[in-house]
Amino acid sequence: MRRRLDGRTLVRAVDATTDTRSTLPAGPAPTRRRPFGVLVVALIQLATVVLALVVTVLGWTLPWEGVLMTFLQEHAWARIVFAGAGVAVVVAVVGMWRLERWGWALMVSLVGLSLLLDLLTWWRTGSDTTLATYLRMGLDVVSAFYLNTSAVQDAFRAPRTRDRPPIASTDSAGRVDP
């Protein structure tokens, strides 16, 4: 049953446990606010994917390219894995933008994997490490920092539900079981 009161639509709801009537505001549930860190991580990761896609598709040779681009040009399966990682980043960005917990978890996993691969590349190449590796490492560190801030983590926590009243038992009646 709907009725108008003070310019707002109200809905009558029946509480199933006590069968009392209460009046609740109608309309959508309150939305959660998107933290600044979500925007930063989304922009960094999307920019990285778009730049990698443009460079790969157009076949450009950038001055700071290194072992990765040579490896991608020589192995078809590496291009497939590279494209799959790009799709996974886009899916994670969409999930994060919608404030879905799985989007945050996927992005944390992808950023962690990217950091691991960057460190392995740095360790393997030593003094021959390219500017692109350092740039990727820096962007991944910034992403990891923002993903682990309390504001971003709180945005992805499940909303708390109201505590339900305890179920009636013999303890609530004052009777003690033998």
ZANU-814186 format. One record per residue (C-alpha): residue number from 1; x, y negated, z. Coordinates in Angstrom, 3 decimals, m for minus. Example, Ala and Ser with C-alpha at 12.3 -4.5 7.8 and 13.67 -1.06 7.14 Angstrom:
% residues 2
(pt 1, (12.300, 4.500, 7.800))
(pt 2, (13.670, 1.060, 7.140))
END
This chain:
% residues 178
(pt 1, (0.000, 0.000, 0.000))
(pt 2, (1.439, m3.404, m0.980))
(pt 3, (0.428, m6.787, 0.337))
(pt 4, (1.780, m10.350, 0.105))
(pt 5, (3.101, m12.070, 3.210))
(pt 6, (5.123, m15.303, 3.177))
(pt 7, (5.739, m15.001, m0.570))
(pt 8, (7.394, m11.570, m0.321))
(pt 9, (5.991, m8.193, m1.234))
(pt 10, (5.906, m5.784, 1.686))
(pt 11, (5.381, m2.045, 1.721))
(pt 12, (3.742, m0.071, 4.469))
(pt 13, (5.671, 3.039, 5.336))
(pt 14, (4.739, 5.903, 7.610))
(pt 15, (7.368, 7.153, 10.005))
(pt 16, (7.078, 10.954, 9.790))
(pt 17, (8.400, 11.683, 13.286))
(pt 18, (6.093, 9.434, 15.296))
(pt 19, (3.311, 8.743, 12.777))
(pt 20, (3.474, 5.040, 13.515))
(pt 21, (3.213, 2.446, 10.781))
(pt 22, (5.932, m0.088, 10.065))
(pt 23, (6.352, m2.729, 7.402))
(pt 24, (9.508, m2.719, 5.240))
(pt 25, (10.593, m5.233, 2.582))
(pt 26, (10.158, m3.909, m0.947))
(pt 27, (12.798, m4.175, m3.649))
(pt 28, (16.206, m2.790, m4.453))
(pt 29, (18.641, m1.754, m1.778))
(pt 30, (21.245, m4.369, m0.873))
(pt 31, (24.267, m4.226, m3.182))
(pt 32, (27.819, m3.888, m1.976))
(pt 33, (30.235, m6.671, m2.818))
(pt 34, (33.109, m5.813, m5.174))
(pt 35, (36.455, m6.718, m3.557))
(pt 36, (39.135, m8.714, m5.397))
(pt 37, (41.477, m5.694, m5.344))
(pt 38, (39.080, m3.705, m7.533))
(pt 39, (39.245, m6.443, m10.170))
(pt 40, (43.062, m6.592, m10.005))
(pt 41, (43.500, m2.818, m10.336))
(pt 42, (40.931, m2.592, m13.147))
(pt 43, (42.617, m5.363, m15.129))
(pt 44, (46.128, m3.971, m14.641))
(pt 45, (45.173, m0.437, m15.609))
(pt 46, (43.018, m1.453, m18.590))
(pt 47, (45.726, m3.800, m19.874))
(pt 48, (48.274, m0.987, m19.622))
(pt 49, (46.033, 1.417, m21.546))
(pt 50, (45.180, m1.149, m24.242))
(pt 51, (48.833, m2.119, m24.721))
(pt 52, (49.908, 1.522, m24.941))
(pt 53, (47.087, 2.261, m27.397))
(pt 54, (47.938, m0.691, m29.646))
(pt 55, (51.647, 0.135, m29.661))
(pt 56, (50.988, 3.814, m30.372))
(pt 57, (48.340, 3.319, m33.074))
(pt 58, (50.143, 0.548, m34.930))
(pt 59, (53.518, 2.263, m34.624))
(pt 60, (55.215, m0.860, m33.304))
(pt 61, (58.694, m0.620, m31.910))
(pt 62, (59.087, m2.839, m28.892))
(pt 63, (62.551, m3.918, m27.759))
(pt 64, (62.173, m2.238, m24.384))
(pt 65, (60.911, 1.139, m25.625))
(pt 66, (62.739, 4.143, m24.379))
(pt 67, (62.547, 7.875, m24.075))
(pt 68, (58.747, 8.046, m23.780))
(pt 69, (57.995, 6.613, m27.209))
(pt 70, (60.580, 8.857, m28.865))
(pt 71, (59.090, 11.855, m27.075))
(pt 72, (55.549, 10.889, m28.144))
(pt 73, (56.621, 10.521, m31.771))
(pt 74, (58.281, 13.947, m31.814))
(pt 75, (55.616, 16.051, m30.047))
(pt 76, (51.934, 16.224, m31.013))
(pt 77, (50.872, 17.775, m27.692))
(pt 78, (52.435, 14.830, m25.833))
(pt 79, (50.220, 12.433, m27.793))
(pt 80, (47.168, 14.467, m26.764))
(pt 81, (48.184, 14.364, m23.083))
(pt 82, (48.935, 10.636, m23.404))
(pt 83, (45.487, 10.002, m24.933))
(pt 84, (43.832, 12.130, m22.221))
(pt 85, (45.554, 10.082, m19.519))
(pt 86, (44.292, 6.902, m21.184))
(pt 87, (40.731, 8.228, m21.212))
(pt 88, (41.068, 9.267, m17.552))
(pt 89, (42.189, 5.732, m16.629))
(pt 90, (39.195, 4.219, m18.440))
(pt 91, (36.831, 6.655, m16.674))
(pt 92, (38.429, 5.789, m13.313))
(pt 93, (38.068, 2.052, m14.010))
(pt 94, (34.371, 2.501, m14.814))
(pt 95, (33.881, 4.503, m11.620))
(pt 96, (35.715, 1.908, m9.571))
(pt 97, (33.738, m0.936, m11.137))
(pt 98, (30.519, 0.823, m10.123))
(pt 99, (32.038, 1.312, m6.625))
(pt 100, (31.850, 5.093, m6.874))
(pt 101, (34.040, 7.051, m4.457))
(pt 102, (35.196, 9.427, m7.213))
(pt 103, (36.417, 6.456, m9.282))
(pt 104, (38.632, 5.303, m6.432))
(pt 105, (39.937, 8.827, m5.809))
(pt 106, (40.687, 9.360, m9.503))
(pt 107, (42.461, 5.997, m9.768))
(pt 108, (44.580, 6.701, m6.670))
(pt 109, (45.562, 10.052, m8.191))
(pt 110, (46.420, 8.527, m11.569))
(pt 111, (48.440, 5.665, m10.064))
(pt 112, (50.301, 8.126, m7.824))
(pt 113, (51.058, 10.383, m10.792))
(pt 114, (52.217, 7.397, m12.835))
(pt 115, (54.520, 6.275, m10.015))
(pt 116, (55.940, 9.781, m9.744))
(pt 117, (56.612, 9.939, m13.495))
(pt 118, (58.172, 6.460, m13.438))
(pt 119, (60.483, 7.459, m10.589))
(pt 120, (61.458, 10.670, m12.378))
(pt 121, (62.184, 8.677, m15.531))
(pt 122, (64.289, 6.220, m13.540))
(pt 123, (66.167, 9.030, m11.807))
(pt 124, (66.785, 10.896, m15.058))
(pt 125, (67.932, 7.922, m17.138))
(pt 126, (69.960, 6.195, m14.421))
(pt 127, (71.561, 3.001, m15.734))
(pt 128, (69.790, 3.377, m19.098))
(pt 129, (66.401, 2.630, m17.523))
(pt 130, (64.391, 0.297, m19.716))
(pt 131, (62.496, m2.847, m18.828))
(pt 132, (59.219, m1.031, m19.587))
(pt 133, (59.902, 1.501, m16.823))
(pt 134, (60.534, m1.227, m14.264))
(pt 135, (57.460, m3.135, m15.424))
(pt 136, (55.273, m0.016, m15.185))
(pt 137, (56.678, 0.756, m11.736))
(pt 138, (55.932, m2.775, m10.555))
(pt 139, (52.363, m2.705, m11.875))
(pt 140, (51.785, 0.718, m10.311))
(pt 141, (53.087, m0.515, m6.952))
(pt 142, (50.719, m3.513, m7.119))
(pt 143, (47.835, m1.161, m8.022))
(pt 144, (48.703, 1.229, m5.181))
(pt 145, (48.891, m1.705, m2.762))
(pt 146, (45.433, m2.997, m3.706))
(pt 147, (43.892, 0.497, m3.758))
(pt 148, (45.017, 0.997, m0.169))
(pt 149, (43.881, m2.327, 1.273))
(pt 150, (41.132, m2.057, 3.858))
(pt 151, (38.727, m4.226, 1.817))
(pt 152, (38.951, m1.894, m1.191))
(pt 153, (38.777, 1.273, 0.901))
(pt 154, (35.741, m0.033, 2.807))
(pt 155, (33.941, m0.729, m0.474))
(pt 156, (34.227, 2.940, m1.406))
(pt 157, (33.207, 4.420, 1.939))
(pt 158, (29.745, 5.910, 2.087))
(pt 159, (27.221, 3.576, 3.714))
(pt 160, (26.375, 4.624, 7.239))
(pt 161, (22.955, 6.068, 7.820))
(pt 162, (20.893, 5.374, 10.886))
(pt 163, (21.265, 7.879, 13.668))
(pt 164, (18.251, 10.106, 13.869))
(pt 165, (16.472, 10.488, 17.181))
(pt 166, (17.417, 13.714, 18.982))
(pt 167, (15.241, 16.725, 18.375))
(pt 168, (13.028, 17.528, 21.358))
(pt 169, (14.429, 20.298, 23.500))
(pt 170, (13.910, 21.695, 26.962))
(pt 171, (16.626, 19.303, 28.224))
(pt 172, (14.541, 16.319, 27.221))
(pt 173, (11.534, 17.723, 29.101))
(pt 174, (13.515, 17.912, 32.330))
(pt 175, (13.422, 21.682, 32.395))
(pt 176, (16.661, 23.596, 32.917))
(pt 177, (17.202, 26.872, 31.120))
(pt 178, (18.455, 29.738, 33.309))
END
